[in-house]
Amino acid sequence: MPYGPHTPDDRAQMLAALGISTVDELFADIPRELRASPLNLPPPEPELELSARLSGLARRNRVDMASFLGAGAYRHYTPAVVDQLLLRGEWYTAYTPYQPEVSQGTLQSIYEYESLIAELTGLDVVSASHYDGAAATAEGALMTCRATRRERVLVSRAVHPDYRATIRTYLSVGGLVVDEIPLVADGPAAGTTDLAALQHMLADESEPVAGVVVANPNFLGLLEPMAEVGRLAHAVGALFVSVVEPVSLGVLLPPGGYGADIAAGEGQPLGIPLQYGGPYLGLLASTEALVRQIPGRLVGLTKDLDGRRAFVMTLRAREQDIRREKAASNICTNQALLALAASIYLAAIGPHGLRDVAALGAAHAAALEDALADAGAPRLHPGPYLNEFAIRVPDAAAVHRGLLDRDVLAGLVLAEAEPEDPSLADGLLVCATEVTTKDDIDRFASALRAELRKTDRIPAVPVAGGVAS
């Protein structure tokens, strides 16, 4: 029986108290083009016919392409043990662990996750329950404002554009200021954060900076001078937020090693499949000095009255859940299942395995670079990278579409991701991981060569004394 306790008179009284005439007025702030439209569903069908139709729709998904798409979400091999343990009933049906006496298993899984990510990032404190990398990064930016009592955050333009948009959304609610640090335009450091511009922006005493947000590797796949960024930020009392890709920490210096105050990032590469864009896992870690500022769940290890080991949520006010206007953050969803997937993945492959995953991706990316350059698409930036880089392709969007017809997903069209940056107009962002094969690389290079020749798009190559085409 449906439960609808409110009578038409009840609803009329509530609307009158709010000073509105219809429920629709409650949603007036949402642009009309973003509101849900009525469902246009076909008439009912017998189950057998419906199953056949859904199977036909499923066959439209392309899983046969050679994929080189990264840009924040990456294909990795997931050991079978991850799903085997993750889908056990005691984990799959577990809910928010508000009652520690009946939630010891879930609390321990979160504790183990936080311990592993603390070791991975080299920082003291890790919280759980963040939706994705963009949300976690925005939370890190908010932490810098709370901790310093300043209202301005600097974000490198080499941070993922979706992350930058999320930061602006989060900080705009409180009237906080977000300024973007430009990138180096040319030379050996092209495509990385402009340190001279950063230093100039930090020197503006009229608007003191709360935090500096820089990614390593950055959105273009390039490695940033993170220690120098941290030094510049700390020199003016600002905090340093490092946006990380977790697999890269198998071979790169962790945020704690170069003085970052906060680390944030996307945990999807740690045993979580791509699955149509989510759900994912936001990573957020900090130094102990910021433990009172970090939002989300912190789980501690203690002892009960009988001296037995016990796990509890700690340093957490009830306001996080029931008094939202007083909460440090409204992020309190239960992401424990995805955190558990990351924990099982890291425990299964171990530190040497993580290093091998990162090193294999880097080796395959180097082979990809050589093959694509030989096909007529050199790198767009000269600086060091790990497993992702941009290539220069004339009329990149059209070439990308042509390669789809040749069963190659040639990464991301940078002009579509960063339409306001003319230096990326002819760029494709491509990625290789440990699952990229030599056949995939050969397939991409051959298809690209054919596509460029088809429309005479092969760029001129400078040579001594002139230009060779």
PyMOL commands that set and color helices and strands:
alter all, ss='L'
color gray80, all
select helices_A, chain A and resi 8-18+23-27+32-34+47-58+80-86+89-92+100-102+104-121+133-148+161-173+195-202+226-235+246-250+255-258+275-277+288-290+319-322+324-326+336-375+396-405+414-417+422-424+438-454
alter helices_A, ss='H'
color red, helices_A
select strands_A, chain A and resi 66-67+125-127+152-156+177-181+211-216+239-244+262-266+282-286+299-303+309-313+388-392+408-409+412-413+427-431+461-463+466-468
alter strands_A, ss='S'
color yellow, strands_A
deselect
rebuild
show_as cartoon
